[in-house]
Amino acid sequence: MAIAAEEQTVPLAQANEKVISPWRDAWRILRRNKMAMIGLAIILAFIAIALLAPMLTHYRYDEGELVMKNKPPSAEHWFGTDYNGRDIYTRVIYGAQISLWVGTFAVVGSVIAGTILGLLSGYYGRWIDMLISRIFDVMLAFPSILLAIAIVAILGPSLKNALIAIAIINIPTYGRLVRARVLTLKEEEFVMAARAIGMKDSRIILQHILPNSLAPIIVTGTLGVATAIIEAAALGFLGLGAQAPEPEWGKMLADSRQYIQKAPWTVIFPGLSIMLTVLGFNLIGDGLRDALDPRMKH
């Protein structure tokens, strides 16, 4: 009787065990990654700065006093002033709004478009795959920054058009990623079973293939935000992105480059902001890759 009781206890204990979802398991692994947590802390800090910018300074980013031109950091102006006497600290924290906004929405746009095209290309194949793949090949034949410059030159220099250009040039990255994932998944048994019972293609794509493709999309998208921020700064530096007096970090670097020897603080703080933001997204992106990749789990 004692043996029978033990045999019953084991299944009951196993039944009471909590089933850990893949996403919860990924979060557990991510929390153990110190560098990823540092990256997350950096990103959250910049998000908080962007949201609370009006409360963190009493200066306006677009107004200055010429008598305060190129003043070094002080108790009154923590990061110093620029060539127009504007407070650099104020412009840097308001610039966080622009860079995070451009980086996030550019990636969201390219992820949505690239995912749709990748799903169609990988799932249906044939002439659809050939057409979409050739479009991707043509876009990838151009250096990304040159293609972005060409798009902005056609649309006209502005922050909005820079966002559109950055979204367009990154579509092939996500499209090819999703296509490769779909080509693998559509041969899996669960997809074949769904086809066998007469499930519509749209349901198979949305309920089976897309959810199983999210992990690489999330990882690449997180790293893509860092790339988009750099690209936005590059376009701003070339005068094709944000226009004066918008406090975009790349534009701030371009406007202050002639004062780099006389007033180095005018380029140091915008440059550090770009570096830290990109570092944060790269660290969290690497951490997500390790957490979401089954091959990296022990």
C-alpha positions as CSV (number, residue, x, y, z in Angstrom):
1,M,0.0,0.0,0.0
2,A,2.9,2.3,0.8
3,I,4.3,1.8,-2.7
4,A,1.0,2.5,-4.3
5,A,0.7,5.8,-2.3
6,E,4.2,6.9,-3.5
7,E,3.2,6.1,-7.1
8,Q,0.2,8.4,-6.8
9,T,2.2,11.1,-5.1
10,V,4.6,11.6,-8.0
11,P,2.0,12.4,-10.7
12,L,0.2,14.7,-8.3
13,A,3.4,16.6,-7.6
14,Q,4.2,16.8,-11.2
15,A,0.6,18.1,-11.9
16,N,1.1,20.8,-9.4
17,E,4.3,22.1,-11.0
18,K,3.9,25.5,-12.6
19,V,4.4,25.4,-16.4
20,I,6.9,28.1,-17.3
21,S,6.0,29.9,-20.5
22,P,8.8,30.5,-23.0
23,W,8.5,34.3,-22.6
24,R,8.7,34.0,-18.8
25,D,11.7,31.7,-19.1
26,A,13.4,34.2,-21.5
27,W,12.8,37.0,-19.0
28,R,14.4,34.8,-16.2
29,I,17.5,34.3,-18.4
30,L,17.5,38.0,-19.3
31,R,17.5,39.1,-15.7
32,R,20.6,37.1,-15.0
33,N,22.5,38.8,-17.8
34,K,24.2,41.8,-16.1
35,M,25.1,43.6,-19.3
36,A,21.6,43.3,-20.6
37,M,20.3,44.8,-17.4
38,I,22.7,47.6,-17.7
39,G,21.5,48.2,-21.3
40,L,17.9,48.1,-20.0
41,A,18.7,50.6,-17.3
42,I,20.3,53.0,-19.8
43,I,17.3,52.8,-22.1
44,L,14.8,53.3,-19.3
45,A,16.9,56.3,-18.1
46,F,16.7,58.0,-21.5
47,I,13.0,57.2,-21.8
48,A,12.4,58.8,-18.4
49,I,14.5,61.8,-19.5
50,A,12.5,62.2,-22.7
51,L,9.2,62.0,-21.0
52,L,10.1,64.3,-18.1
53,A,12.1,66.8,-20.2
54,P,9.8,69.8,-19.4
55,M,10.2,69.1,-15.7
56,L,14.0,68.7,-15.8
57,T,14.9,72.2,-17.1
58,H,13.5,75.7,-17.0
59,Y,15.1,76.7,-20.3
60,R,13.7,76.5,-23.7
61,Y,15.6,74.5,-26.3
62,D,15.1,77.0,-29.1
63,E,15.9,80.2,-27.3
64,G,19.3,81.5,-26.1
65,E,21.3,84.7,-25.4
66,L,24.1,85.7,-27.6
67,V,26.0,87.1,-24.7
68,M,26.1,83.6,-23.3
69,K,27.6,82.2,-26.5
70,N,29.8,79.1,-26.1
71,K,30.0,79.3,-22.3
72,P,31.6,76.3,-20.6
73,P,29.7,74.0,-18.2
74,S,28.7,75.8,-15.0
75,A,26.1,75.7,-12.2
76,E,23.8,77.7,-14.3
77,H,24.3,75.7,-17.5
78,W,25.3,72.2,-16.6
79,F,26.5,71.2,-20.1
80,G,27.5,74.7,-21.2
81,T,25.9,76.7,-24.0
82,D,26.2,76.5,-27.8
83,Y,27.1,79.1,-30.5
84,N,23.6,80.7,-30.1
85,G,23.8,80.9,-26.3
86,R,21.3,78.0,-25.9
87,D,21.5,75.6,-23.0
88,I,23.0,72.4,-24.2
89,Y,21.6,70.3,-21.3
90,T,18.1,71.4,-22.3
91,R,18.7,70.6,-26.0
92,V,20.2,67.2,-25.1
93,I,17.3,66.1,-23.0
94,Y,14.8,67.3,-25.6
95,G,16.9,65.6,-28.2
96,A,16.3,62.3,-26.5
97,Q,12.6,62.7,-27.4
98,I,13.5,63.0,-31.1
99,S,16.1,60.3,-31.3
100,L,13.9,57.7,-29.4
101,W,10.8,58.7,-31.4
102,V,12.6,58.4,-34.8
103,G,14.4,55.2,-33.8
104,T,11.4,53.4,-32.5
105,F,8.8,54.4,-35.2
106,A,11.3,53.8,-38.0
107,V,11.9,50.3,-36.8
108,V,8.2,49.7,-36.2
109,G,7.4,50.8,-39.7
110,S,10.2,48.6,-41.3
111,V,9.3,45.6,-39.1
112,I,5.6,45.7,-40.1
113,A,6.3,46.1,-43.8
114,G,9.2,43.7,-43.8
115,T,7.2,41.1,-41.8
116,I,4.3,41.3,-44.2
117,L,6.5,41.0,-47.3
118,G,8.5,38.2,-45.7
119,L,5.5,36.2,-44.8
120,L,4.0,36.5,-48.3
121,S,7.3,35.7,-50.0
122,G,8.2,32.7,-47.8
123,Y,4.8,31.1,-47.6
124,Y,3.5,31.4,-51.1
125,G,6.8,31.3,-53.0
126,R,6.8,31.1,-56.8
127,W,6.4,34.5,-58.6
128,I,5.5,36.3,-55.4
129,D,8.8,35.2,-53.8
130,M,10.8,36.0,-56.9
131,L,9.3,39.5,-57.2
132,I,9.7,40.4,-53.5
133,S,13.2,38.9,-53.3
134,R,14.4,40.8,-56.4
135,I,13.1,44.1,-54.9
136,F,15.0,43.3,-51.7
137,D,18.2,42.5,-53.7
138,V,18.0,45.8,-55.6
139,M,17.6,47.8,-52.3
140,L,20.4,45.9,-50.6
141,A,22.7,46.6,-53.6
142,F,22.9,50.3,-52.5
143,P,24.7,51.3,-49.3
144,S,22.0,52.0,-46.8
145,I,23.0,55.6,-46.0
146,L,23.3,56.5,-49.7
147,L,19.8,55.1,-50.3
148,A,18.5,57.1,-47.3
149,I,20.1,60.2,-48.7
150,A,18.5,59.7,-52.1
151,I,15.0,59.2,-50.5
152,V,15.3,62.3,-48.4
153,A,16.6,64.3,-51.4
154,I,13.5,63.3,-53.3
155,L,11.1,63.9,-50.4
156,G,12.8,67.0,-49.0
157,P,14.9,67.5,-45.9
158,S,12.9,67.1,-42.7
159,L,12.7,64.9,-39.6
160,K,9.6,63.2,-40.9
161,N,11.1,62.3,-44.2
162,A,14.2,61.1,-42.5
163,L,12.1,58.7,-40.5
164,I,10.4,57.5,-43.7
165,A,13.7,57.0,-45.4
166,I,15.2,55.0,-42.4
167,A,12.1,52.8,-42.3
168,I,12.3,52.1,-46.1
169,I,16.0,51.2,-46.2
170,N,15.6,48.6,-43.3
171,I,12.6,46.8,-44.8
172,P,14.8,44.2,-46.6
173,T,16.6,43.3,-43.4
174,Y,13.4,42.2,-41.7
175,G,11.8,40.8,-44.9
176,R,14.6,38.4,-45.6
177,L,14.8,37.4,-41.9
178,V,11.1,36.5,-41.8
179,R,11.2,34.8,-45.2
180,A,14.0,32.5,-44.1
181,R,12.1,31.7,-40.9
182,V,8.8,31.0,-42.8
183,L,10.6,28.7,-45.3
184,T,11.6,26.6,-42.3
185,L,8.4,26.7,-40.4
186,K,6.0,25.9,-43.3
187,E,7.6,22.4,-43.6
188,E,7.0,21.6,-39.9
189,E,4.5,19.0,-39.0
190,F,2.1,21.3,-37.1
191,V,1.8,23.5,-40.2
192,M,1.2,20.5,-42.5
193,A,-1.4,19.3,-40.0
194,A,-3.2,22.6,-40.1
195,R,-3.2,22.4,-43.9
196,A,-4.5,18.9,-43.8
197,I,-7.6,19.8,-41.7
198,G,-8.4,22.6,-44.1
199,M,-7.3,25.6,-42.2
200,K,-7.1,28.8,-44.3
201,D,-3.7,30.2,-45.2
202,S,-4.4,33.4,-43.4
203,R,-5.1,31.5,-40.1
204,I,-2.0,29.4,-40.5
205,I,0.2,32.4,-41.1
206,L,-1.3,34.5,-38.2
207,Q,-1.8,31.7,-35.6
208,H,1.1,29.3,-36.3
209,I,3.9,30.9,-38.4
210,L,4.0,34.5,-37.2
211,P,4.0,33.7,-33.4
212,N,6.9,31.3,-34.0
213,S,8.8,34.0,-35.9
214,L,8.6,36.7,-33.2
215,A,11.8,35.9,-31.4
216,P,14.3,36.8,-34.2
217,I,12.1,39.8,-35.1
218,I,12.2,41.1,-31.6
219,V,16.0,40.7,-31.3
220,T,16.7,42.2,-34.7
221,G,14.2,45.0,-34.1
222,T,15.9,45.9,-30.8
223,L,19.3,46.1,-32.4
224,G,17.7,48.0,-35.3
225,V,16.6,50.8,-33.0
226,A,20.3,51.5,-32.3
227,T,21.0,51.5,-36.0
228,A,18.1,53.8,-36.8
229,I,19.3,56.3,-34.2
230,I,22.7,56.4,-35.8
231,E,21.2,56.8,-39.3
232,A,18.9,59.6,-38.1
233,A,22.0,61.3,-36.5
234,A,23.9,60.8,-39.8
235,L,21.1,62.4,-41.8
236,G,20.8,65.2,-39.3
237,F,24.6,65.8,-39.5
238,L,24.3,66.1,-43.2
239,G,21.5,68.6,-42.9
240,L,18.9,66.1,-44.4
241,G,17.2,65.2,-41.2
242,A,16.0,67.5,-38.4
243,Q,16.1,71.2,-39.2
244,A,16.9,74.1,-37.0
245,P,16.0,74.8,-34.2
246,E,15.0,71.1,-33.5
247,P,17.5,69.7,-30.9
248,E,18.3,66.5,-32.7
249,W,21.7,65.1,-31.6
250,G,23.2,64.7,-35.1
251,K,22.1,68.2,-36.1
252,M,23.7,69.5,-32.8
253,L,27.0,67.8,-33.8
254,A,26.9,69.3,-37.3
255,D,26.1,72.9,-36.0
256,S,28.9,72.7,-33.5
257,R,31.7,71.0,-35.4
258,Q,33.5,74.3,-36.2
259,Y,33.7,75.0,-32.4
260,I,35.1,71.6,-31.5
261,Q,38.5,73.1,-30.4
262,K,37.2,76.3,-28.8
263,A,34.1,74.8,-27.2
264,P,34.4,71.0,-27.2
265,W,31.5,70.6,-24.8
266,T,29.2,71.6,-27.6
267,V,29.9,68.2,-29.3
268,I,30.9,66.0,-26.3
269,F,27.4,65.8,-24.7
270,P,25.4,65.2,-27.9
271,G,28.0,62.6,-28.9
272,L,27.9,60.9,-25.5
273,S,24.1,60.8,-25.7
274,I,24.2,59.0,-29.1
275,M,26.8,56.6,-27.8
276,L,25.0,55.7,-24.6
277,T,21.6,55.2,-26.3
278,V,23.1,53.0,-29.0
279,L,25.1,51.1,-26.4
280,G,21.9,50.5,-24.3
281,F,20.0,49.1,-27.2
282,N,22.9,46.9,-28.3
283,L,23.3,45.5,-24.8
284,I,19.7,44.6,-24.4
285,G,19.6,43.3,-28.0
286,D,22.4,40.9,-27.3
287,G,20.8,39.9,-24.1
288,L,17.5,39.2,-25.8
289,R,19.3,37.1,-28.5
290,D,20.8,34.9,-25.8
291,A,17.5,34.6,-23.9
292,L,15.3,33.8,-26.9
293,D,17.7,31.5,-28.8
294,P,17.1,27.9,-27.6
295,R,20.6,27.0,-28.6
296,M,22.0,29.5,-26.0
297,K,20.0,28.0,-23.1
298,H,21.6,25.5,-20.8
